[in-house]
Amino acid sequence: MWTVIFLMAFIASIILAVSFDNKGYFGWYMVFIVVAIVSVIGLGVSITYYISVSDLPDWFKFYLLSR
């Protein structure tokens, strides 16, 4: 669930940042770039959480999380 939310926030922030960059609103451009960075961090955290609580074997979890 959180993975989908962070992924949608990332895509929306990139689209809005590009549209505001074309119009010349630098302040809003920076806001949406910061939102994109935070959503990428949240996406990584949520994927890591879902891997760590899954029913996968421990060796496979270690392999996925160490990459």
LUMTIMAR-422686 format. One record per residue (C-alpha): x, y, z negated. Coordinates in pm, 1 decimal. Each point is the difference from the previous one (the first is absolute). Last residue first. Example, Ala and Ser with C-alpha at 12.3 -4.5 7.8 and 13.67 -1.06 7.14 Angstrom:
2
[[1367.0 -106.0 -714.0]]
[[-137.0 -344.0 -66.0]]
//
This chain:
67
[[2201.7 -542.2 286.8]]
[[22.1 -102.7 -364.9]]
[[-375.7 4.0 -55.1]]
[[-76.7 -247.0 277.0]]
[[274.0 -247.1 -94.8]]
[[-78.4 24.3 -371.5]]
[[-366.5 -64.2 73.7]]
[[101.6 -298.8 214.9]]
[[215.6 -148.0 -277.1]]
[[-281.0 49.7 -251.2]]
[[-254.7 -192.7 203.9]]
[[-291.0 211.9 125.1]]
[[-310.3 37.8 -213.2]]
[[-1.1 379.1 24.7]]
[[67.1 240.0 -288.4]]
[[347.2 108.0 118.3]]
[[-96.4 23.1 367.3]]
[[-302.1 218.3 -76.2]]
[[210.8 228.9 -218.3]]
[[270.4 39.3 263.9]]
[[-263.2 84.8 261.8]]
[[-152.4 256.9 -237.5]]
[[335.6 159.6 -77.2]]
[[96.7 22.7 366.8]]
[[-331.7 159.0 93.8]]
[[29.0 244.3 -288.8]]
[[342.9 110.6 123.9]]
[[-137.5 39.4 353.3]]
[[-297.7 194.5 -139.0]]
[[230.2 235.8 -190.4]]
[[201.9 72.6 314.8]]
[[-315.3 62.1 205.0]]
[[-143.2 231.0 -267.2]]
[[327.5 196.5 2.8]]
[[-22.1 29.7 381.3]]
[[-362.5 111.5 -34.9]]
[[93.2 279.7 -237.3]]
[[294.1 106.6 219.3]]
[[-224.8 39.9 304.9]]
[[-254.0 187.4 -209.8]]
[[263.9 258.1 -85.2]]
[[135.6 19.8 356.8]]
[[-333.3 92.7 159.9]]
[[117.2 54.1 359.2]]
[[-289.6 -154.5 191.1]]
[[211.7 -285.3 142.6]]
[[138.6 -74.7 -344.8]]
[[-354.7 -15.0 -136.1]]
[[-92.8 -272.2 250.5]]
[[320.4 -195.7 -63.3]]
[[-44.5 17.7 -376.8]]
[[-364.6 -103.5 30.6]]
[[85.4 -310.8 201.4]]
[[286.9 -90.6 -235.0]]
[[-219.7 53.7 -305.9]]
[[-278.8 -214.7 141.5]]
[[234.5 -289.3 78.9]]
[[160.9 9.5 -344.2]]
[[-330.8 33.1 -183.4]]
[[-141.5 -295.2 196.3]]
[[303.4 -212.7 -93.5]]
[[-24.3 104.3 -364.6]]
[[-367.7 -95.7 -13.3]]
[[55.7 -330.5 181.7]]
[[281.0 -98.3 -235.3]]
[[-208.1 100.3 -298.6]]
[[-268.1 -250.9 99.0]]
//
